Amino acid sequence: MSELFKIDFEENNLNDFTGGVSDADGHLTVTAGAAMGGSNYGMNCNIADTNTMFGKSPVFDPPTVLRFRFYYDPNTATFSDYASTVMIQRRGGDWAYWVEVKVTSDLVLLNVEGDTGQIYTGSKSITDAPHYIEINIVRATTDISSDGTVQWWVDGVSVASVNGKDNYNEMLDYTHELRWGILYPVAGTTGNVFLDEFVANNDGSEIGPLGGGSDISVNISPEAGTSRATGVRVYP
């Protein structure tokens, strides 16, 4: 696996966020209680208001392939609407997001931008327990080929496989950075959610659960089209 970066909190601090931390209220902490997948420590995100809290990865160059996995536990938190937990943003220009993972206490939603709009990838119901989420995005071969792909899994089970997408320039024209935490929580969302073990690579090799393999397949099949609609909850 050609690893881009890893954020695992195993030194009992936030130092793996080499791009810095944005947390004016001090609501991001590393605790043993937030550990998942057999790790020793994880990150506790205390949601007490609508303030955003996140750490940043190092800036990374435009990838041909980006695959990443992280752990999420709603931990009985109350959500009045989606909050973003992963935002991979363009560096410079309009700083728009390229990849966004939104969560509630019982749903995970993936948004990925292509060259001509949002690539619909659906959502997945989850339980109030630790889950690992894995996403693989492959850039189109050329700016006119429309053969890019997106696939994602929750706990090793495929949620969506989408191919035939025009994402060449969206992936090639920018450097990117990860922002990971709880971003833009809506009023009425309260509680402590847990995050842990973020790993990203640029060769598309399976990451799977911490300390073991999985049954993830990389077969791609068309299941959805492209939509610019946002804020719409789509249930599998």
Buried (B, 14 or more C-beta within 10 A) or exposed (E): EEEBBBBBBBEEEBEBBEBEEBBEEEBBBBBEEBBBBEBEBBBBBBBEEEBBBBBBBEEBEBBBBBBBBBBBBBBEBEBEBBBBBBBBBBEEEEEEBBBBBBBBBEBBBBBBBBBBEBBBBBBBEBEEEBBBBBBBBBBBEEEEEBBBBBBBBBBBEBBBBBBBBBBBBBBBEBEBBBBBBBBBBEEEBBBBBBBBBBBBBBEBBBBBBBEEEBEBEBEBEEBBEBEEEEEEEEEE
